[in-house]
Structure formats: structure tokens, C-alpha cells
């Protein structure tokens, strides 16, 4: 299946699923399951062993949120996965906050940015801090915040992000560089 056909099929199935078409929901899940599961595994690598979610559970929770979104105007496969990445991040934040409340802040692990993102020196205590930092970036520069989410949390490549946002690859690269520098500074100050 070509990338364009796959993207169009995900778009069409997403729209039908949001309207309650269960056959479309089942077909969509079969089409995107492996990629969503890989994304979930990458998220959960940074989670505490005490986390009650496994990749399958995270995929299913996120998927249910995705097919319930009748307000989203689906724009293709990359858009579907970008929204899926955001849903998974929110689910993990909610779970982390629940654990934090239950333990009164104890037992939180450190989440380190990976070396390939150029911010290995910075780390955050939990997804809540990452979320707060991204919210500050969102207020400062919404496109940079979206690029960080799509790249770091969604695992999208620069050219996929450029296509999704409707901007040039060079624009995404420049915003990505600026956002990384800003995040590094913000997270380093948080740790000090």
C-alpha cells in the first residue's frame, strides 16, 4: 500500500469511526495498531516500573479517545498519529498525577530526553513537568510547541512535520533548533 493511499485510508476510516461506524473502527485499529503500539512502547520506556499501564492498555485508551473525536477534521495519517501521541501523553500525565497524589509525590522517576534530540543533559521529574514546560512554550511560540510534541512525543520526522503543518522543511528545522535550545534552558533552570 502506498503512503498516500494509506494516509487517505486512515483519514477516511478516522472520519467514519468518529461517526460511530464500528466496522470502520475495527478496520482502523487493524491498520494503525502496530504503529500506535510502537509509539506506546517508546513512551513507556520512560515510565516507572510501578506504572499500571502496558503498551496494549495505553494504545487502547488512546485509540478510544481518537475515535470519539468527531470535532477533529482528520487530515491524514500523520495527523492521526500526532493526535494519538498527544492523547498518549495526556493519559500518561493523568496516570502520573494519580500516582503522585496517591504517594504524595513519592516514587517519581526521571525522564531524560534522548541523545539524538540534543537535550540529553536536561531531564525532568515527570510528565507533569514536561507538560508544564510545553505549555509555557505553547504560550511563547505555538508552532514550536507543536513541533516538539510531534517530534519528541509523536516520533515524527522533520519532513512529516513540515507536511502536517504546511510549512517548509527548513522552517521546521529552524523552529526545532530554537525549541530545543529553549527547552534545554528551561529544564536546566528547573533542575537548579
Backbone as numpy.savetxt, mean C-alpha at the origin, in Angstrom:
# Nx Ny Nz CAx CAy CAz Cx Cy Cz
-1.80 -13.70 -21.50 -2.65 -12.52 -21.50 -1.75 -11.29 -21.50
-2.04 -10.36 -22.38 -1.25 -9.14 -22.45 -1.54 -8.25 -21.24
-0.58 -7.35 -20.97 -0.74 -6.47 -19.82 -1.97 -5.58 -19.96
-2.21 -5.07 -21.20 -3.37 -4.21 -21.42 -4.68 -4.96 -21.22
-4.73 -6.20 -21.74 -5.94 -7.00 -21.59 -6.17 -7.34 -20.12
-5.09 -7.69 -19.42 -5.19 -7.99 -18.00 -5.68 -6.77 -17.23
-5.13 -5.60 -17.55 -5.53 -4.37 -16.87 -7.00 -4.06 -17.13
-7.42 -4.20 -18.39 -8.82 -3.95 -18.72 -9.74 -4.94 -18.03
-9.32 -6.19 -17.96 -10.14 -7.21 -17.31 -10.29 -6.91 -15.83
-9.19 -6.53 -15.17 -9.25 -6.17 -13.75 -10.19 -4.97 -13.56
-10.09 -3.99 -14.43 -10.97 -2.81 -14.35 -12.43 -3.21 -14.48
-12.74 -3.98 -15.51 -14.12 -4.39 -15.74 -14.66 -5.24 -14.59
-13.85 -6.18 -14.12 -14.28 -7.05 -13.02 -14.43 -6.26 -11.72
-13.56 -5.28 -11.50 -13.64 -4.44 -10.30 -14.96 -3.67 -10.27
-15.31 -3.11 -11.42 -16.56 -2.35 -11.52 -17.76 -3.26 -11.29
-17.75 -4.44 -11.90 -18.86 -5.38 -11.74 -18.93 -5.88 -10.30
-17.79 -6.12 -9.69 -17.75 -6.59 -8.29 -18.32 -5.56 -7.35
-17.98 -4.28 -7.59 -18.48 -3.20 -6.74 -20.01 -3.09 -6.82
-20.58 -3.58 -7.91 -22.04 -3.57 -8.08 -22.69 -4.82 -7.50
-21.88 -5.68 -6.89 -22.44 -6.87 -6.24 -22.46 -8.12 -7.09
-21.84 -8.12 -8.24 -21.80 -9.29 -9.11 -20.85 -10.32 -8.52
-21.39 -11.38 -7.90 -20.56 -12.38 -7.22 -19.71 -13.19 -8.18
-20.19 -13.44 -9.38 -19.38 -14.17 -10.37 -18.14 -13.33 -10.73
-18.32 -12.03 -10.88 -17.20 -11.13 -11.18 -16.24 -11.07 -10.00
-16.78 -11.08 -8.77 -15.93 -11.08 -7.58 -15.03 -12.31 -7.53
-15.62 -13.47 -7.82 -14.85 -14.71 -7.81 -13.78 -14.71 -8.90
-14.13 -14.25 -10.09 -13.18 -14.22 -11.20 -12.06 -13.20 -10.91
-12.42 -12.05 -10.34 -11.43 -11.04 -9.99 -10.46 -11.57 -8.95
-10.96 -12.22 -7.93 -10.09 -12.76 -6.89 -9.11 -13.76 -7.49
-9.58 -14.63 -8.36 -8.70 -15.61 -9.00 -7.62 -14.90 -9.83
-7.97 -13.80 -10.47 -7.05 -13.08 -11.34 -5.97 -12.33 -10.56
-6.31 -11.78 -9.40 -5.37 -10.92 -8.67 -4.81 -11.55 -7.39
-5.28 -12.73 -7.04 -4.95 -13.32 -5.74 -3.44 -13.45 -5.52
-2.72 -14.02 -6.48 -1.29 -14.26 -6.29 -0.52 -12.96 -6.07
-0.87 -11.93 -6.82 -0.17 -10.64 -6.66 -0.53 -9.99 -5.32
-1.79 -10.07 -4.92 -2.18 -9.52 -3.62 -1.50 -10.27 -2.49
-1.39 -11.58 -2.63 -0.75 -12.40 -1.59 0.74 -12.06 -1.48
1.41 -11.84 -2.60 2.82 -11.44 -2.58 2.97 -10.09 -1.89
2.05 -9.18 -2.16 2.06 -7.87 -1.52 1.84 -8.02 -0.02
0.90 -8.86 0.36 0.61 -9.09 1.79 1.83 -9.69 2.49
2.50 -10.64 1.84 3.71 -11.23 2.44 4.77 -10.17 2.67
4.93 -9.25 1.71 5.95 -8.21 1.88 5.60 -7.29 3.05
4.33 -6.98 3.23 3.91 -6.18 4.38 4.17 -6.92 5.69
3.80 -8.17 5.73 3.86 -8.93 6.97 5.29 -9.27 7.39
6.24 -9.16 6.48 7.65 -9.37 6.85 8.07 -8.37 7.90
7.45 -7.21 7.90 7.80 -6.14 8.83 6.95 -6.18 10.11
6.06 -7.12 10.18 5.15 -7.19 11.33 5.74 -8.03 12.46
5.26 -7.77 13.64 5.64 -8.53 14.82 5.13 -9.97 14.69
5.90 -10.93 15.22 5.43 -12.32 15.19 4.10 -12.51 15.93
3.77 -11.59 16.81 2.51 -11.70 17.55 1.31 -11.24 16.72
1.56 -10.73 15.52 0.47 -10.28 14.66 -0.43 -11.47 14.34
-1.71 -11.29 14.49 -2.65 -12.38 14.25 -3.00 -12.58 12.79
-2.58 -11.65 11.93 -2.88 -11.77 10.50 -1.80 -12.58 9.79
-2.23 -13.41 8.86 -1.31 -14.07 7.95 -1.59 -13.51 6.56
-0.76 -13.81 5.56 -0.99 -13.23 4.23 -2.39 -13.50 3.69
-2.90 -14.70 3.90 -4.23 -15.04 3.40 -5.29 -14.15 4.06
-5.21 -14.00 5.36 -6.17 -13.16 6.09 -6.10 -11.71 5.66
-4.88 -11.20 5.47 -4.72 -9.82 5.04 -5.28 -9.61 3.63
-5.02 -10.57 2.74 -5.56 -10.48 1.37 -7.07 -10.46 1.40
-7.67 -11.35 2.19 -9.13 -11.43 2.22 -9.77 -10.18 2.82
-9.17 -9.65 3.88 -9.71 -8.42 4.46 -9.61 -7.26 3.46
-8.45 -7.14 2.82 -8.26 -6.06 1.85 -9.18 -6.24 0.64
-9.30 -7.47 0.17 -10.13 -7.74 -1.00 -11.58 -7.37 -0.73
-12.07 -7.69 0.46 -13.46 -7.35 0.79 -13.66 -5.84 0.77
-12.66 -5.09 1.21 -12.76 -3.63 1.15 -12.74 -3.14 -0.31
-11.94 -3.79 -1.14 -11.83 -3.37 -2.54 -13.12 -3.60 -3.31
-13.75 -4.75 -3.13 -14.96 -5.02 -3.91 -16.17 -4.29 -3.36
-16.07 -3.72 -2.16 -17.16 -2.93 -1.60 -17.10 -1.47 -2.05
-16.04 -1.09 -2.75 -15.86 0.32 -3.15 -16.60 0.62 -4.44
-17.85 0.99 -4.31 -18.59 1.38 -5.51 -18.36 2.85 -5.85
-17.67 3.57 -4.96 -17.38 4.99 -5.20 -16.11 5.19 -6.01
-15.33 4.12 -6.21 -14.06 4.25 -6.94 -14.30 4.08 -8.43
-13.72 4.96 -9.19 -13.74 4.83 -10.64 -12.46 4.10 -11.03
-12.55 2.77 -11.14 -11.38 1.94 -11.40 -10.73 2.32 -12.71
-9.39 2.49 -12.68 -8.66 2.94 -13.85 -7.62 1.92 -14.31
-7.80 0.68 -13.99 -6.87 -0.34 -14.46 -6.27 -1.14 -13.32
-5.44 -2.07 -13.72 -4.83 -3.00 -12.78 -3.92 -2.29 -11.78
-3.10 -1.35 -12.24 -2.19 -0.67 -11.32 -2.98 0.14 -10.29
-4.09 0.73 -10.70 -4.94 1.47 -9.77 -5.54 0.52 -8.74
-5.99 -0.65 -9.19 -6.55 -1.65 -8.29 -5.53 -2.04 -7.22
-4.28 -2.30 -7.65 -3.25 -2.70 -6.69 -2.80 -1.55 -5.80
-2.84 -0.34 -6.31 -2.51 0.82 -5.47 -3.54 0.97 -4.36
-4.80 0.85 -4.70 -5.86 0.93 -3.69 -5.76 -0.28 -2.75
-5.41 -1.44 -3.29 -5.21 -2.64 -2.47 -4.09 -2.43 -1.46
-3.01 -1.80 -1.89 -1.89 -1.53 -1.00 -2.32 -0.59 0.13
-3.09 0.43 -0.22 -3.59 1.35 0.81 -4.51 0.63 1.79
-5.36 -0.26 1.28 -6.26 -1.01 2.15 -5.47 -1.89 3.11
-4.44 -2.56 2.60 -3.62 -3.42 3.47 -2.91 -2.59 4.53
-2.39 -1.43 4.14 -1.71 -0.57 5.11 -2.68 -0.15 6.21
-3.89 0.23 5.83 -4.87 0.65 6.83 -5.26 -0.50 7.76
-5.40 -1.69 7.20 -5.73 -2.86 8.01 -4.62 -3.12 9.02
-3.37 -3.07 8.57 -2.24 -3.31 9.47 -2.13 -2.22 10.54
-2.41 -0.97 10.15 -2.40 0.11 11.13 -3.48 -0.13 12.19
-4.67 -0.50 11.75 -5.76 -0.77 12.69 -5.40 -1.92 13.63
-4.81 -2.97 13.08 -4.39 -4.11 13.92 -3.29 -3.70 14.89
-2.32 -2.90 14.41 -1.23 -2.45 15.27 -1.76 -1.56 16.39
-2.69 -0.68 16.05 -3.27 0.18 17.08 -4.04 -0.65 18.12
-4.74 -1.66 17.64 -5.46 -2.54 18.56 -4.51 -3.26 19.50
-3.41 -3.77 18.96 -2.41 -4.45 19.80 -1.78 -3.46 20.76
-1.51 -2.25 20.26 -0.88 -1.24 21.09 -1.80 -0.86 22.25
-3.09 -0.71 21.95 -4.05 -0.40 23.02 -4.11 -1.55 24.01
-4.13 -2.77 23.49 -4.24 -3.94 24.36 -3.01 -4.08 25.26
-1.87 -3.73 24.75 -0.64 -3.90 25.52 -0.14 -2.58 26.09
-0.91 -1.52 25.88 -0.52 -0.18 26.33 0.85 0.22 25.78
1.02 -0.05 24.49 2.24 0.40 23.82 3.37 -0.59 23.83
3.25 -1.69 24.54 4.35 -2.64 24.64 4.43 -3.56 23.44
5.59 -4.08 23.21 5.77 -5.11 22.21 5.81 -4.64 20.77
5.82 -3.33 20.53 5.87 -2.87 19.15 7.27 -3.10 18.61
7.35 -3.52 17.37 8.63 -3.81 16.74 9.04 -2.63 15.86
10.23 -2.70 15.36 10.74 -1.66 14.49 10.55 -2.07 13.04
10.11 -1.14 12.25 9.94 -1.34 10.81 11.03 -0.53 10.13
11.92 -1.20 9.39 13.00 -0.49 8.71 12.70 -0.41 7.23
12.98 0.73 6.64 12.85 0.87 5.21 13.97 0.05 4.57
13.68 -0.53 3.45 14.68 -1.40 2.83 15.78 -0.59 2.15
16.92 -1.22 2.04 18.12 -0.60 1.48 17.87 -0.02 0.08
17.12 -0.74 -0.74 16.92 -0.29 -2.13 16.09 0.99 -2.22
15.43 1.38 -1.16 14.68 2.63 -1.19 15.54 3.81 -0.77
16.76 3.55 -0.32 17.67 4.63 0.03 17.40 5.27 1.36
16.61 4.65 2.21 16.33 5.20 3.52 16.50 4.13 4.58
17.55 3.33 4.43 17.78 2.23 5.36 18.11 2.71 6.76
18.70 3.89 6.88 19.09 4.37 8.20 17.89 4.79 9.03
16.82 5.11 8.37 15.62 5.56 9.10 14.75 4.36 9.44
14.16 4.40 10.59 13.20 3.36 10.94 12.10 3.98 11.77
10.99 3.32 11.82 9.86 3.81 12.59 9.41 2.74 13.56
8.75 3.16 14.60 8.32 2.22 15.63 7.21 1.30 15.14
6.29 1.80 14.37 5.17 0.99 13.92 4.51 1.65 12.72
3.50 1.01 12.20 2.78 1.56 11.06 2.06 2.86 11.42
1.74 3.06 12.69 1.08 4.30 13.08 1.99 5.50 12.83
3.26 5.38 13.19 4.20 6.47 12.96 4.41 6.69 11.47
4.51 5.61 10.71 4.64 5.72 9.26 3.42 6.43 8.69
2.25 6.06 9.16 1.02 6.67 8.68 0.99 8.17 9.01
1.38 8.52 10.23 1.40 9.94 10.62 2.37 10.73 9.77
3.53 10.13 9.49 4.54 10.79 8.66 4.02 10.98 7.24
3.36 9.96 6.71 2.78 10.08 5.37 1.67 11.13 5.33
0.91 11.25 6.41 -0.13 12.28 6.46 0.48 13.68 6.42
1.62 13.86 7.11 2.30 15.17 7.05 2.83 15.43 5.64
3.36 14.38 5.00 3.82 14.54 3.61 2.63 14.85 2.70
1.50 14.21 2.95 0.28 14.45 2.16 -0.12 15.92 2.24
-0.04 16.50 3.43 -0.38 17.91 3.60 0.63 18.81 2.89
1.88 18.39 2.86 2.96 19.15 2.24 2.95 19.01 0.72
2.82 17.76 0.24 2.86 17.50 -1.20 2.07 16.22 -1.49
0.80 16.34 -1.86 -0.04 15.16 -2.07 0.50 14.16 -3.10
1.09 14.67 -4.18 1.60 13.74 -5.19 2.79 12.95 -4.67
3.68 13.60 -3.94 4.81 12.88 -3.36 4.33 11.81 -2.39
3.33 12.13 -1.59 2.79 11.14 -0.64 2.21 9.94 -1.38
1.50 10.22 -2.46 0.93 9.11 -3.24 2.03 8.27 -3.88
3.08 8.91 -4.34 4.20 8.17 -4.93 4.85 7.27 -3.89
5.03 7.77 -2.68 5.62 6.95 -1.61 4.72 5.74 -1.34
3.43 5.97 -1.22 2.51 4.85 -0.97 2.57 3.83 -2.09
2.53 4.31 -3.32 2.52 3.40 -4.46 3.84 2.65 -4.57
4.95 3.33 -4.31 6.28 2.73 -4.47 6.63 1.84 -3.28
6.57 2.40 -2.09 6.99 1.66 -0.90 5.94 0.65 -0.46
4.72 1.10 -0.37 3.68 0.22 0.15 3.03 -0.63 -0.94
2.93 -0.09 -2.14 2.30 -0.83 -3.22 3.25 -1.62 -4.09
4.56 -1.36 -3.95 5.54 -2.08 -4.71 5.54 -1.78 -6.20
4.96 -0.65 -6.58 4.89 -0.31 -8.00 6.21 0.27 -8.48
6.49 0.07 -9.76 7.68 0.61 -10.40 7.41 2.05 -10.83
8.51 2.78 -11.04 8.40 4.19 -11.41 7.52 4.39 -12.65
7.73 3.57 -13.67 6.94 3.75 -14.89 5.46 3.42 -14.67
5.16 2.47 -13.79 3.76 2.16 -13.46 3.11 3.33 -12.72
3.88 3.93 -11.82 3.36 5.08 -11.08 3.11 6.25 -12.02
4.05 6.48 -12.93 3.90 7.58 -13.90 2.63 7.38 -14.72
2.41 6.16 -15.18 1.20 5.87 -15.96 -0.04 6.07 -15.10
-0.02 5.58 -13.88 -1.17 5.70 -12.98 -1.50 7.17 -12.69
-0.46 7.98 -12.47 -0.69 9.39 -12.12 -0.85 10.29 -13.34
-0.51 9.78 -14.51 -0.63 10.58 -15.72 0.43 11.66 -15.82
1.63 11.37 -15.29 2.76 12.30 -15.37 3.94 11.57 -15.99
5.00 12.31 -16.27 6.17 11.69 -16.89 6.96 10.88 -15.86
7.72 9.94 -16.37 8.59 9.12 -15.52 9.59 10.01 -14.79
10.10 11.02 -15.48 11.06 11.95 -14.87 10.44 12.72 -13.70
9.19 13.10 -13.82 8.49 13.79 -12.73 8.38 12.88 -11.52
8.02 11.62 -11.75 7.91 10.67 -10.63 9.27 10.46 -9.99
10.32 10.32 -10.80 11.67 10.13 -10.25 12.08 11.31 -9.38
11.81 12.52 -9.84 12.16 13.72 -9.07 11.36 13.78 -7.77
10.06 13.54 -7.86 9.23 13.55 -6.65 9.65 12.45 -5.68
9.98 11.29 -6.20 10.41 10.15 -5.37 11.70 10.51 -4.62
12.64 11.14 -5.31 13.90 11.56 -4.69 13.64 12.57 -3.58
12.80 13.55 -3.87 12.48 14.58 -2.86 11.74 13.97 -1.66
10.80 13.08 -1.94 10.03 12.46 -0.86 10.92 11.61 0.04
11.85 10.86 -0.56 12.76 10.03 0.24 13.61 10.90 1.16
14.13 12.01 0.62 14.95 12.91 1.44 14.12 13.50 2.58
12.90 13.89 2.29 12.03 14.45 3.32 11.71 13.40 4.38
11.37 12.18 3.93 11.07 11.10 4.88 12.27 10.78 5.75
13.43 10.71 5.15 14.65 10.41 5.91 14.83 11.43 7.01
14.69 12.72 6.67 14.84 13.79 7.65 13.78 13.69 8.75
12.53 13.53 8.36 11.43 13.46 9.33 11.58 12.27 10.27
11.88 11.11 9.72 11.97 9.92 10.55 13.20 9.91 11.43
14.28 10.53 10.95 15.49 10.64 11.77 15.21 11.57 12.94
14.49 12.67 12.70 14.14 13.59 13.79 13.22 12.91 14.78
12.31 12.05 14.31 11.40 11.32 15.21 12.19 10.41 16.14
13.28 9.84 15.62 14.08 8.90 16.41 14.98 9.61 17.42
15.29 10.88 17.16 16.21 11.62 18.04 15.59 12.00 19.35
